[in-house]
Amino acid sequence: MLFVTGLLLGLYSQARAQNLTSAQISVISQRLAQGAVHSWEYGTRAEALLELNAPTYSVVSFNPVPPPQSIPSNLTSALSEVFTIAHNIVVTRSLSNITGPQPLINDTSAGDPASIGVAVLLANWTGQWALDGLDYAGAARDQLDYLFQNVSKTSDGALSHRVDQLQLWSDSVYMVPPFLAYYGVLTENQTILVEAYTQISLYRKYLRDTAAGNLWKHIQLGQTGNDDGHWSTGNAWAAAGMIRVLGTIQRSPYANMLKSQQTDLANWVSEIHGAMYTHINSNGLFYNYADNSTTFYDTSSAALLASTVYRLSLLSNVYTYIPLAEQVRKALLATAGAIISITNTSTSPAPSTTSAPPATGTTTPGMLHLTSEGWLTPVVNPYAYGAQGSDSPEGQAFILEMQAAWRDWVADGAKGANSAHEARPHVSLIGAMVALPWLMIVIC
């Protein structure tokens, strides 16, 4: 009996090891709130807060979409920050007195403002308009109309990510399709929901580089500023956007009608996983450009991509890259001085890491990749994607999304943890403690 008790408690402790503490999560969240000042940062912050603090209202949870319109009392506080984002965006927009199709916030990007749309739609759905008198529904509708009436598109319908020219960015898959999918489900408009899938399909058509093992190119079709490189964060953006659309469809009343779309989305996420994890380095990080060892190491892409591995296992029972995601997560949360050696068992051997410049920045005492102020490091500059930055609001959101995805994966049984092809359930943290008395009786 004592042996079994100790075994289960050991499993519990092992699962909790290399996990962010509540204090660390709080500091990371504070830095995110401090740094998020641009359109896509507001949207990414809102998504991270939903996944972390109010999973009932997140499209990647096991809860139905649409979510409850009446907010449970225990989630009022958790949702307040998300609603504050939506409120501030809509109230600022209303001051302009401009009517008709328009983005939620003025931006040189045509796609980024849509990332805030989910928060605005959720505010409307839960009746925040009755509390502050703002027209959330109108703001979301104008954002939708702007995309389809004012934004340029390819001959086959791919919406431009830029205002000044027709240009497709991998980033846009995280910004636009999740908004379209959520809008479609909440308004019972299957056409708009399917359009979310269609936009992803079109972006994949233009950006996927089969000659590079299915890595996505970053920027294509513009007259200026194209980027043929395989930006790691861009690949992670694309996979994470697909995950959110997959979750939205899967938990919606349209799930049975859109099974082929769900299969495609799951396969396309796996495709990016296969392409990216071929290039994971032994320190658990990607180069800023996945297949370019002359670029610097980046934690942002590693965190976001790991989150999509956990989410894909939960949504589609795909466990191929779970062991790698676990190694990457532990590397990102490692203590200072830890020896990191990623074993890439799911793909070809990990490339050498000797040719890239070392990570820089003063880390938190005891932490390898958190600075003394609580910023993730090293990271790409979110405003100059070819340069290394000192801090990144989106990187803060990504580490929170990874934490939330890992937490949900553990609660579901940590399936696939021991083998790249394992599909049988493991004892969850809660399940282990609940099952403990029963196991004790059996052993005795």
N, C-alpha and C positions, 0 to 999 in steps of 0.2 A: 504493500500500500504506500509506504513512504517513497519507494522507488518511483512509482507511477506519479505520485504527487510532485516529486522533484523533477521528473521528466517533463511534465506538463508546464510546470512553472519555468523550467529551463527554456522550453519552446516559446513561452510567453515573453521571457526576457530577451531571447534571441530575436524575436520579431520586432520588439521595441527598440533594439539596439540600432545605433546610427539613425535615429529618428529625431526630427526637430522637436525641441521642447516648446511648450506654450509660450514661454518668454521669448524664445527666438522667433517663433511665428509672429508674435506681436511686433517685434522690432522690424522684421522684414516687411510686415504689412504697413507699418508706419513710414518706412522709407518709400514704399510703393505709393502711398497716399501723397507723400511729399513730392515725389518726382513726376507723377502722372499729370501732365499739363497739355498734352496733345491729343488729338481726336482718337487715334488708335490706342493710346495709353489709357484714356478713360474707358474705352470699351473693353480692353484687355483686363484692366483692374476690376471692372464690374463682373466679368466672367470668372475671374479667380476668386472673388469674394463669394459668388454664388456656389461654386464648386466646394470651397473650403468651409463656409459657414452656414449655408442654407441649401444643402443638396436636394431637398424636396423641390426646390425651384430651379434646379439645374437640369439641363437636357441630357446630361451624361449619367444621371442617377438611374435607379430602378423605378422611379416614380413616373406617373403618367404625364403626358403633355397634351393639353394644357394642364398646368398645376392648379392647386386650389385657389379660388378667388378670395376666399376669406383666410387671412393670414393667422396661423396659430400663434397664440400669445408668446410661446417660447422662441419664435422666429422673428418677432417684431424688431428686436435689437439687431439681429444678424442681417436683416434686409435693409436696415435704415441707411447704411452707407451706400448701397446700390441705388436706393431711391433718391438719396441726396445727389448722386451723380446725374440721374435722369432729371431731377428737379432743376438743378443748376443749368443744365444744357437747354432745357425747354424754356425756362424763364428768360435766359439770355436771348434765345432765338425769338421769343415773343416780343422783346423790346424793339426789334428791328421793324416791326409792322409790315414786313414783307409777306405776301401770301402766295400760295401756289407751290409748285415743285421746287424744293430746295434741300440742301443737305442739313443735317442736324447741327452742324457747325461748319463754318467756312474753312476751306482747306484747299491746298493745291492738289491733294489727292481726291479723286472721285469716289474711291472705295472706302477709305479709312473711316469717314464719318458714320458709315452704316454699322460699324462695330458697336456703336453706342445704342443702336436700335433695339437690341434685345432688352436692355435695361429700361428703355422708354416704353416698349410694349408691355413689359412686366408691370411697370408702374400703372399703366392704364388698366391692365387686366385686373389688378388688385384694388382698383378704385382710389388711387392716390389723388386723382382729379377732384374727388369729393372733399378732400382735405385742403388742397391749395388752389383749386380753381383753374389749373393749367390744362391745356388741350393736348394731352399726351397722344391721343388717337390721331389727331390732326397732324402732329409733328411726325409721327411714324409714317402716316400716309404720304405726307409731302416728301419724306426721305425716299420712300418707295417710288413715287412718281418721278422724282429727280433722277433716280438710277435709270429708269426706262424711257424717259422723255428727254433728258438733258445730257446724258452721258453717251459719248461715242462708243461704238461697238464694231466688232469685226463683221464681215459679211455673213458669218454663221451665228452671230449673236453674242460673242464673248464681250462682256462689259469692260471698258477701259478702267485701269486703276488710276489713271491720271486725268487731270482736267485739261491741260494744255496740249495734249497729243494722245492719240490712240496707242496705248501701251499696256501690256499685261505684266503684272508682278506676281510672283508666287505668294507674297504676303496677302494678296487680296482674297485668297481662298478662306482665310480666317475672318476676314472683315465682312464680306458681302453675303456669301451663301448661308451662313448661320442666321443672319437677319431675315433673309428671304424665307428660310424654312420655318422659323418661329412665327413670322408674320402669316405664312400660309396656314399653319395649324391653328393659330389663335383666331383667325378670321374665317376658318373653314373653307379655305380656298386651295384646293388641291393643285391647281395650275401653278400658283406661286410656289408651293412646296416643291413641286417637280422641277421648277426653274432653278431652285437651289442646286439640285443634282446636276442639271444641265450645265450650269455655269462651271461647276467643278470638272465635268467631263470635257468641256471646251478648254479650260485652262490646262488640263492635263495634256490635251492634244497639242497645244502650242509649246508647253514648257518642258514636258518630259523628254529627257535626252537618252534615247535607247543606246546610243554609242557610248554613253558613260554609265551603263548598267542601271538605267532608269532613274538616276539622279535628276532633279529638276533644275533647269536653268533659272536664273533669278529674274531677269527682265528681258522682254522680247517685244518686237514689232514697232518700237518707237523710231522716230527720225533721229533722236539723240538720246544718249544715256542708257543704251542697252547694256545688259550684263550677261554674257554667255556663261559666266562662272556658276558653279554649283554651291550657292551660299547655303551654309548649314542651317541657319535660322529660317531661311526661306523654305527649305524642305520641311522643317518642323512646323512652320506656320501652316503649310499646305496639309500636312497630315492631321494637325489639330483641328483645322476647319472641317475636314472630312469627318472626323470623329464627332463633331458637334452636330453636323447634318445627319449623320447616321443615327445618333442618339435621338434626335428630334423625330425622325421618321419612325424609328423603332418603337418609341413610346407613344406614338400618336394613333388616332383612330384609323389612319390610312396605312398602317403597317402591313396588313395582309395584301393590300393592293399594290404595294411598292416593294415587293420582295426582291426583285431583280436589281433594283437600285441599291438596296441594302447590301446585297452580295457584292456588287461592283465597288461600293464605297469601302467595304471591309478589305476587299482584294487590293484596292488602290493604296490604302494605308499600309498594308503588308508589303506592297511593292516598294514604297518609300523606305520602310524599315529595312528591307533587304538591301536596298541600295546604300543607305546611310551607314548601317552597322558594319558593312564591309570595311568602312573607313574609321571605325572607332579606334582611338589610340589607347595604349596600355595604361595611360593615366586616367582613363574614363572620360576624356573630353574629345570633341571634334575640333579639327582646325576650322577657322572661320569659313573657309571654303573647303568642303569635306575632303576633296581629293587633291588639295594643293598644300603640300607640306611646308611651303615657304610662308604661309600665313600663320597667324597667332592662334593659340588655344582659346576656346570659347565655351563657357559653362551654360550660357543661355539656351543654346540649341540642344545641348545634352539634357538639360532639365525638361524642356518642353517635349522633346521626342520621347523621353522615358515616360512622361505622363501619358502619351498616346499608346504606348505599349500596354500599360496597365488598363487603360480604358478599352482598348481593343479586346483584351482578354475578357473583360466584363461584358461587353456588348456582343461579341461574336465568338467567344470561346476559342480564341487564337492565342496560343501560349509560346509560339516559336521564340520570341525575343525576350520573354520574361526573365530568364537568367541573366541576360546582358543588362536589361533595365535595372535589375536589382544590384548588379555590380556597379553600374554607373551611379545609381542613387547613393550607394554607400560611399563611393568615391567623392561625390559632391558634398556629402555631409561628414567627411572624414575629419579626424582630429589632426592638428598640426603635427608634422613629423611622421605621419602614417606612410607606410610603403604601399603604393597602389600598383597593382599589376592585374589589369583586366585580361581575363582569359576568354577569347572570342571563340566559343564552341559552336555558335550557330552559323558562322560565316567563315570566310578565309582568315588566316592569321592576321592579327592586328598589325598595322604598319608601324614602323619604327617612329619614335617620337623625338629623335635626337636633332632633327633639322629645324624645328620650330623654336622661336625664342621662348625663354621661360616665362611663366606667369609672373605678373608683378602686382604690387599692392600689399599693404600691411593688413594682415588678416586678424580676425578676432582671436585672442588668446585661446588656444585649444582648438581652433577651427582652421581648416585648410583653405576653404573657399568662401568664407564670410569675412568682410573687413570689420574693423573695430566699430564702424558705424552701422553694420548690419547689411552692407551691400554685397551681392553676389559678385565674385571675381574669379578669373578674368572674364571680361565680357566685350562683345563688339559694341562700338559706339552706335546707339540706335538712330543717330541722325547722320551718320556717315558710315555706311555698312562695310566699307573697306578698311576702316581704322579701328584700333582697339580703344575702348572707352574706360573711364574710371568708374562709372556706375550706369545702370540701365533699369529704368522703371519696368520695362517689359520683362527683363530678366527676373526681377522681384516677383512679378506675377507668375512667371513660369515655374519658379521654385515652389510657390504655393500651390499651383496646379499639380505639380508632381507629388507634393505632400498629400493633397486631397485624393488624388488617384490611387496612390499607394495605400492610404488608409482604407479606402473603399475596397481595394483588392484584398487586403488582409482580412477585412470584415467578411468578405465573401468566401474566405477559405484559402487564400494565397495559392490558388490553383496554378500549376505549371512551374512552381518555384524550383523544383529539383531536376527538371529535364526540359529540354527544348521542345519535346513532343508530348509532355505529360498533360493529361486532361482530367485526371481524377482529383477530387477535392481533398484539401487538407483541413485539419481542424482549425477553425478560426479562433481568434483571441477570446471572443465572447463564448463561442461554442465550446472551447476547451474548458473554460471555467464552469460553464453550465453542465458539461458532461462529466466533470471531475467526480462527483459523488457516485454516478453510475459506474464509472470505470473502477473506482475504488471497491465497490461492491463485487464486481466481476472478478477482480484480482484476488480479493479476499476469499 
